[in-house]
Amino acid sequence: MKKTIILSLLLLFFLTPSSILAREQVSSQTVRGRIIDIVQGPTAEEKEQSYVADIQQIKVEITQGEFRGEKITTNHTLSGNPARDFYFNEGDRVLLWLESQNGVITRSLVREVVRDHYLGYMALFFIFSLILVGGLQGLKTVLTLSITGFLVLRVLLPLILEGYPPILTTIIITSIIVSISLIVTSGFTRKTLAAIIGTMGGVAVAGILAWWMSNATRLTGLSGEESQMLMYIPQGTNFDFRGLLFAGMIIGAMGAVLDIGMSISSTIDEVKRANPSISTKDLIKSGLNVGRDIMGTMSNTLILAYTGASMSLLLVIIANEIPLSRITNMDSMATEIVRVLAGSIGLIYAIPITAIVAGLLYNQVDFSKTNRTDQTNDL
């Protein structure tokens, strides 16, 4: 009898279709959808029993993926915390998370309202404005922005994520970005070379100072929530968080220093063309005078930009009347202070570096015997 039962079970196992024995396929995906109705939610008694502030029962039409055209109803739970809750409206385009099993939706969740189409419209208007006002230079600016975005998103960040040293990687990539941006915009000229040298010199000063201050003040690089989240990413990369902090300071200072380097170099180029007989000393002096005027506004720009980014933190500090001594010694605040001061100091030193380099380079060209064309300034 036992042998018969065992033989029957074995026959059943081998003759049963694999699709029955195999584990059912479960998959998840994020797709787009459109809210077609907000269904009446639960009663106040039901909400009280479920310990939630509110529940939106949302009917959504899926507009993307294999379930396109299907209509589903899902619950959107609200906790009463305005920082986390978002009330959806009929007609909203949303991102919908779906879990399906053997081609049938088993679970769904509305994640976010779709915003990228509005962001795309604004980006297109930005590009249109650049070309409308700048003409050919605006088109070159669009090209350099595209190259910068590619190098940052497709080269710099993936390399750091793979474990490459963030400081060295950032220095190399930002140097490439600066060189390409200036060469594409202004050509390979003495003006461009002076701007590149001045920019890299200013950023080097900012970087050295930021590195020294980060070590002296023992900054951890983990003051922000995003930095802390990097410890739990699936790639398991062992990051140098202080190096990441330093790399971020370099990138943050790069934009302002690049701007001032090109401004001074262009000014010296115009002065030399207007007065070909001007001496090197007076040419450098002209660049320094212009740099001093730019310095005040640009330093304010940096400080205001970082202040705006830390507005919520500053309001919390003021509202709780935290003493100044404690504020300046907080890791998060010390990080921002070092970031602002290092970038501003790098900007300051970029002025004389660019002025001196441009003055020396332009002294090698006799502008009195050349016409005002770009070719007279080519290296």
C-alpha positions as CSV (number, residue, x, y, z in Angstrom):
1,M,0.0,0.0,0.0
2,K,2.8,2.5,0.9
3,K,4.7,1.6,-2.3
4,T,1.5,2.4,-4.3
5,I,1.1,5.8,-2.6
6,I,4.7,6.8,-3.1
7,L,4.6,5.7,-6.8
8,S,1.4,7.7,-7.3
9,L,2.9,10.9,-5.8
10,L,6.0,10.5,-8.0
11,L,3.9,10.1,-11.1
12,L,1.8,13.1,-10.1
13,F,5.0,15.2,-9.6
14,F,6.5,14.3,-12.9
15,L,3.3,14.5,-14.9
16,T,2.1,17.8,-13.4
17,P,2.7,20.8,-15.7
18,S,5.6,22.9,-14.7
19,S,3.4,26.0,-14.8
20,I,1.4,24.6,-11.9
21,L,4.4,23.7,-9.8
22,A,6.4,26.9,-10.6
23,R,6.0,29.9,-8.4
24,E,3.6,32.4,-9.8
25,Q,5.4,35.3,-11.5
26,V,5.2,38.6,-9.5
27,S,6.4,41.8,-11.0
28,S,6.2,45.5,-10.1
29,Q,6.5,48.6,-12.2
30,T,5.9,52.4,-12.1
31,V,3.6,53.7,-14.9
32,R,1.7,56.9,-15.7
33,G,-2.0,57.4,-15.2
34,R,-4.7,59.9,-15.0
35,I,-7.1,60.4,-12.1
36,I,-10.7,60.2,-13.5
37,D,-12.6,60.3,-10.2
38,I,-12.1,60.8,-6.5
39,V,-14.4,58.3,-4.9
40,Q,-16.1,59.1,-1.6
41,G,-13.8,58.1,1.2
42,P,-14.5,56.1,4.4
43,T,-16.6,57.5,7.2
44,A,-15.2,59.4,10.2
45,E,-15.7,56.3,12.4
46,E,-13.8,54.1,9.9
47,K,-10.9,56.7,9.8
48,E,-10.8,56.8,13.6
49,Q,-10.6,53.1,13.8
50,S,-7.7,53.0,11.2
51,Y,-5.7,55.7,12.9
52,V,-5.3,57.8,9.8
53,A,-6.2,61.4,9.2
54,D,-7.9,60.8,5.8
55,I,-8.1,58.4,3.0
56,Q,-8.7,59.3,-0.7
57,Q,-10.2,56.5,-2.8
58,I,-8.9,57.3,-6.2
59,K,-10.0,55.9,-9.6
60,V,-7.2,56.0,-12.0
61,E,-6.9,55.2,-15.7
62,I,-3.6,53.7,-16.6
63,T,-2.0,55.5,-19.6
64,Q,1.3,53.6,-20.0
65,G,2.6,50.0,-20.1
66,E,1.0,46.6,-20.5
67,F,-2.1,47.6,-18.5
68,R,-2.7,50.8,-20.6
69,G,-6.4,51.6,-20.7
70,E,-7.4,49.7,-17.6
71,K,-9.2,51.6,-14.8
72,I,-8.4,50.7,-11.1
73,T,-9.4,52.1,-7.8
74,T,-6.7,52.5,-5.1
75,N,-6.6,54.0,-1.6
76,H,-4.3,57.0,-0.9
77,T,-3.7,57.2,2.9
78,L,-3.0,60.6,4.5
79,S,-1.3,60.8,7.9
80,G,-2.1,64.4,8.8
81,N,1.6,65.5,8.4
82,P,1.7,68.3,5.7
83,A,5.3,67.4,5.0
84,R,4.3,64.0,3.7
85,D,0.6,64.3,2.7
86,F,-0.5,65.3,-0.8
87,Y,-4.2,65.6,-1.8
88,F,-4.9,64.6,-5.4
89,N,-7.5,66.1,-7.6
90,E,-9.6,64.8,-10.4
91,G,-7.7,65.2,-13.7
92,D,-4.3,65.0,-12.2
93,R,-1.6,63.0,-14.1
94,V,0.1,60.8,-11.6
95,L,2.8,58.1,-11.3
96,L,1.3,54.8,-10.3
97,W,3.1,51.9,-8.7
98,L,1.6,48.5,-9.8
99,E,2.3,45.0,-8.6
100,S,1.0,42.3,-10.9
101,Q,0.8,38.5,-10.7
102,N,0.4,36.5,-13.9
103,G,-0.8,39.5,-15.8
104,V,-3.3,40.6,-13.2
105,I,-2.9,43.7,-11.0
106,T,-2.9,42.7,-7.4
107,R,-1.7,45.9,-5.7
108,S,-1.5,49.6,-6.6
109,L,-0.3,52.9,-5.1
110,V,-0.4,56.5,-6.3
111,R,3.2,57.7,-5.7
112,E,3.5,61.3,-7.1
113,V,1.7,63.8,-9.2
114,V,3.5,64.1,-12.6
115,R,5.5,67.3,-12.8
116,D,8.1,66.6,-15.5
117,H,6.0,67.9,-18.4
118,Y,5.9,71.4,-16.8
119,L,9.6,71.2,-16.1
120,G,10.1,70.3,-19.7
121,Y,8.1,73.3,-20.9
122,M,10.3,75.6,-18.7
123,A,13.5,74.0,-20.0
124,L,12.4,74.5,-23.6
125,F,11.6,78.2,-22.8
126,F,15.0,78.5,-21.2
127,I,16.7,77.1,-24.4
128,F,14.5,79.3,-26.6
129,S,15.5,82.4,-24.5
130,L,19.2,81.6,-24.8
131,I,19.0,81.4,-28.6
132,L,16.6,84.4,-28.9
133,V,18.8,86.7,-26.9
134,G,22.2,85.2,-27.5
135,G,21.9,84.1,-31.1
136,L,24.9,81.9,-32.1
137,Q,26.5,82.4,-28.6
138,G,23.2,81.2,-27.1
139,L,23.3,78.1,-29.3
140,K,26.9,77.4,-28.1
141,T,25.7,77.8,-24.5
142,V,23.0,75.2,-25.0
143,L,25.7,72.9,-26.4
144,T,28.1,73.5,-23.5
145,L,25.2,72.9,-21.0
146,S,24.4,69.6,-22.7
147,I,28.1,68.5,-22.5
148,T,28.2,69.6,-18.8
149,G,25.0,67.6,-18.0
150,F,26.4,64.5,-19.8
151,L,29.8,64.6,-18.0
152,V,28.2,65.1,-14.6
153,L,25.3,62.6,-14.9
154,R,27.0,60.0,-17.1
155,V,30.6,60.2,-16.1
156,L,31.3,61.9,-12.8
157,L,28.5,60.5,-10.7
158,P,28.8,56.9,-12.0
159,L,32.5,56.9,-11.4
160,I,32.1,58.0,-7.8
161,L,29.3,55.5,-7.4
162,E,31.7,52.7,-8.5
163,G,34.1,53.7,-5.8
164,Y,36.6,56.0,-7.6
165,P,38.1,58.7,-5.3
166,P,35.7,61.6,-5.4
167,I,38.2,64.4,-5.0
168,L,40.5,63.4,-7.9
169,T,37.6,62.4,-10.1
170,T,35.8,65.7,-9.5
171,I,38.9,67.8,-10.3
172,I,39.5,65.9,-13.6
173,I,35.9,66.1,-14.8
174,T,35.4,69.8,-13.7
175,S,38.6,70.7,-15.5
176,I,37.4,69.1,-18.6
177,I,34.0,70.9,-18.2
178,V,35.7,74.3,-17.8
179,S,38.0,73.8,-20.8
180,I,35.3,72.6,-23.1
181,S,32.8,75.2,-22.1
182,L,35.2,78.1,-22.6
183,I,36.7,76.8,-25.9
184,V,33.2,76.1,-27.4
185,T,31.9,79.5,-26.3
186,S,34.9,81.7,-27.2
187,G,37.2,79.5,-29.3
188,F,40.8,78.6,-28.6
189,T,42.1,82.1,-27.9
190,R,44.3,83.9,-25.4
191,K,41.1,85.2,-23.8
192,T,39.9,81.6,-23.3
193,L,43.3,80.4,-22.1
194,A,43.5,83.2,-19.5
195,A,40.0,82.4,-18.3
196,I,40.8,78.7,-18.0
197,I,44.0,79.3,-16.0
198,G,42.3,81.9,-13.8
199,T,39.3,79.7,-13.1
200,M,41.4,76.6,-12.3
201,G,43.7,78.8,-10.1
202,G,40.7,80.2,-8.1
203,V,39.1,76.7,-7.8
204,A,42.5,75.3,-6.6
205,V,42.7,78.0,-3.9
206,A,39.1,77.2,-2.8
207,G,39.8,73.5,-2.9
208,I,42.9,73.6,-0.8
209,L,41.3,75.9,1.7
210,A,38.1,73.7,1.9
211,W,40.3,70.5,2.4
212,W,42.3,72.1,5.1
213,M,39.2,73.5,6.9
214,S,37.4,70.2,6.6
215,N,40.2,68.4,8.4
216,A,40.8,71.2,10.9
217,T,37.1,71.4,11.9
218,R,36.7,67.6,11.6
219,L,33.7,67.8,9.3
220,T,32.1,64.4,8.8
221,G,30.4,64.9,5.5
222,L,27.3,63.2,6.9
223,S,25.5,66.4,8.0
224,G,22.7,65.9,5.4
225,E,20.1,63.2,5.2
226,E,21.1,62.4,1.6
227,S,24.7,61.7,2.6
228,Q,23.4,59.4,5.4
229,M,21.2,57.5,2.8
230,L,24.3,56.7,0.8
231,M,25.4,54.3,3.5
232,Y,22.4,52.1,2.6
233,I,22.4,52.1,-1.2
234,P,22.2,48.6,-2.9
235,Q,25.6,49.0,-4.6
236,G,27.2,48.9,-1.1
237,T,29.9,51.4,-2.2
238,N,32.3,52.4,0.7
239,F,32.2,56.1,0.2
240,D,34.7,58.7,1.4
241,F,32.1,61.0,2.8
242,R,34.6,63.8,3.6
243,G,35.9,63.5,0.1
244,L,32.3,63.8,-1.3
245,L,31.9,66.9,0.8
246,F,35.1,68.4,-0.6
247,A,34.1,67.4,-4.2
248,G,30.7,69.2,-3.7
249,M,32.5,72.3,-2.6
250,I,34.7,72.3,-5.7
251,I,31.6,72.0,-8.0
252,G,29.8,74.7,-6.0
253,A,32.7,77.1,-6.4
254,M,33.3,76.3,-10.0
255,G,30.3,78.2,-11.5
256,A,31.0,81.5,-9.8
257,V,34.7,81.4,-10.4
258,L,34.3,80.4,-14.0
259,D,32.0,83.4,-14.5
260,I,34.4,85.9,-13.0
261,G,37.4,84.4,-14.8
262,M,35.7,84.8,-18.2
263,S,34.4,88.3,-17.3
264,I,37.9,89.7,-16.4
265,S,39.5,88.0,-19.4
266,S,36.9,89.4,-21.8
267,T,37.4,92.9,-20.2
268,I,41.2,92.8,-20.7
269,D,40.6,91.6,-24.3
270,E,38.4,94.7,-25.0
271,V,40.7,97.1,-23.3
272,K,43.7,95.9,-25.3
273,R,41.8,96.1,-28.5
274,A,40.6,99.7,-27.7
275,N,44.1,100.8,-26.6
276,P,46.7,98.6,-28.3
277,S,49.6,100.6,-26.8
278,I,48.6,100.0,-23.2
279,S,51.3,98.6,-21.0
280,T,51.1,95.2,-19.3
281,K,51.0,96.9,-15.9
282,D,48.1,99.1,-16.9
283,L,46.3,96.1,-18.5
284,I,46.6,94.1,-15.4
285,K,45.4,97.1,-13.3
286,S,42.3,97.4,-15.6
287,G,41.5,93.8,-15.0
288,L,41.9,94.2,-11.2
289,N,39.7,97.3,-11.2
290,V,36.9,95.4,-13.0
291,G,37.4,92.4,-10.8
292,R,37.0,94.5,-7.6
293,D,33.6,95.7,-8.9
294,I,32.5,92.2,-9.7
295,M,33.9,90.7,-6.4
296,G,31.4,92.4,-4.1
297,T,28.3,91.4,-6.1
298,M,29.5,87.9,-6.8
299,S,30.4,87.2,-3.2
300,N,26.9,88.3,-2.2
301,T,25.5,86.0,-4.9
302,L,27.3,83.0,-3.3
303,I,26.2,83.9,0.2
304,L,22.6,84.5,-0.8
305,A,22.5,81.3,-2.8
306,Y,23.7,79.2,0.1
307,T,21.4,81.1,2.5
308,G,18.4,80.4,0.3
309,A,19.4,76.7,0.2
310,S,19.5,76.7,4.1
311,M,16.5,78.9,4.7
312,S,14.5,76.3,6.6
313,L,17.4,75.3,8.8
314,L,18.1,79.0,9.6
315,L,14.4,79.6,10.5
316,V,14.4,76.6,12.8
317,I,17.6,77.9,14.6
318,I,16.2,81.4,15.0
319,A,12.7,80.1,16.1
320,N,14.4,78.0,18.9
321,E,16.7,80.8,19.9
322,I,19.8,78.6,19.7
323,P,23.0,80.4,20.9
324,L,25.4,81.6,18.2
325,S,28.2,79.5,19.8
326,R,26.2,76.3,19.3
327,I,25.1,77.3,15.8
328,T,28.7,77.8,14.5
329,N,29.9,74.6,16.0
330,M,27.1,72.4,14.5
331,D,28.4,70.1,11.9
332,S,25.7,71.1,9.3
333,M,26.2,74.8,9.8
334,A,30.1,74.6,9.9
335,T,29.8,72.7,6.6
336,E,27.8,75.5,5.0
337,I,30.1,78.2,6.4
338,V,33.2,76.5,5.0
339,R,31.4,76.0,1.7
340,V,30.5,79.7,1.4
341,L,33.9,81.1,2.6
342,A,36.0,78.7,0.5
343,G,34.0,79.5,-2.6
344,S,34.2,83.2,-1.9
345,I,37.9,83.2,-1.3
346,G,38.5,81.1,-4.4
347,L,36.5,83.8,-6.3
348,I,38.6,86.6,-4.8
349,Y,41.9,85.0,-5.8
350,A,40.7,84.1,-9.3
351,I,40.6,87.9,-10.0
352,P,44.4,88.6,-9.7
353,I,45.3,85.3,-11.3
354,T,43.2,85.9,-14.3
355,A,44.2,89.5,-14.6
356,I,48.0,88.7,-14.4
357,V,47.8,85.8,-16.8
358,A,45.7,87.7,-19.3
359,G,48.0,90.8,-19.1
360,L,51.1,88.7,-19.8
361,L,49.4,86.8,-22.6
362,Y,48.1,89.9,-24.3
363,N,51.4,91.7,-24.1
364,Q,52.7,89.2,-26.6
365,V,50.3,90.4,-29.3
366,D,50.6,93.6,-31.2
367,F,47.0,94.7,-31.7
368,S,48.0,98.0,-33.4
369,K,48.8,96.0,-36.6
370,T,45.8,93.7,-36.6
371,N,42.1,94.1,-37.3
372,R,39.4,93.5,-34.8
373,T,38.6,89.9,-35.7
374,D,38.7,86.7,-33.8
375,Q,41.6,85.5,-35.9
376,T,43.9,88.1,-34.4
377,N,43.4,86.6,-31.0
378,D,43.8,82.9,-31.9
379,L,46.6,81.0,-30.3
